[in-house]
Amino acid sequence: MREEGEERESWLDKIDITRYSIKSMIAIPLIILLIAFAVIAYTQFSVGSPVRMGMDFKGGTMVEVATDESQEVLTAKFAEYPLVLVGKTGVGNKKRIEFGPMDEPQRNELIDLLNDCYGVGTYMMANISPVFGEQYLKQALYAIILAFTLMAIVVFAVFRKIIPPSAVVFAAFSDIVIAIACINLIGMALSLATVAALLMLIGYSVDSNILLTTNLLRKKGELNEKIRNTMKTGVMMTSTTLTAVLAMFVVSYLIDIPILKAISIVLLFGLVMDLLNTWLLNAGILRWYIEREEKKKFVQRGTRKDATRAKANKKVKA
């Protein structure tokens, strides 16, 4: 048992972030954030939007049909149409087939093909107009901005300072930006599921950052020791969440459930980056802030002592 404890302690020592300078801690997540901005800018230039839009936001047609045909067979069958996705729904042998925007004659041809292959009334079809898709996009953006704004207000109200809550908000913002850049890199489109995941990510990001900020500002003790102790708790919290999300991804991948797969992918990207933003970026900013405040107090104490000595010398001379 003793050897096991010693090994565990040495493993924790290897990830002791207080060994590194503040500049080194902050530089790594900032460089990743700059790369993420470059990826988003490239996507904006290439497709006309910061992220590729899915059927929920750009419109299209979704078909659900019960069939034992493989995804390859369905892809070949509907190759003449603007096919976007063929996947399982997770319910029996139902398949989900998504198409991009189509004109009325092409949609009628698709309906005739579905009727010939599967029979009338044996499938479900839903159409999303590009106009409604644009409205959904505006509502999704409004929800994200509102959630982020309310989160920022609460954080500033709790700490009532400028730099510590700003670091919390900036870390959460970085998590979202990098998650969006990652889904751009893997070619995944923005959907209602990914928007829900981004909203969840705001909560997960703030959770660990508030833990760190609260412990460093309000608990007594040596600064580096407080960082190490808080990191043990925070990393365990995030690791537990990551494990649950990873399990959700594996299940959704094996069963092929697109909605759960999209949510889990976004959360995995965001939570992994949250580890860096919390324990490198935010911790580095808080180290700099607290050390600066301590130096100010030290200088003020020295100034007061000098002033007291000067007054005493004047009285002695008088």
Secondary structure, DSSP 8 states (H G I E B T S, - for coil): -HHHHHHHHHHHHHT-GGGS-HHHHHHHHHHHHHHHHHHHHHHHHHHSSSS-B-HHHH-EEEEEEE----HHHHHHHTTTS-EEEEEE-SSTTEEEEEE----HHHHHHHHHHHHHHH-TTSEEEEEE-HHHHHHHHHHHHHHHHHHHHHHHHHHHHHH-SSHHHHHHHHHHHHHHHHHHHHHHHTT--B-HHHHHHHHHHHHHHHHHHHHHHHHHHHS-S-HHHHHHHHHHHHHHHHHHHHHHHHHHHHHHHHHT-HHHHHHHHHHHHHHHHHHHIIIIIIHHHHHHHHHHHHHHHHHHHHHHHHHHHHHHHHHHH-
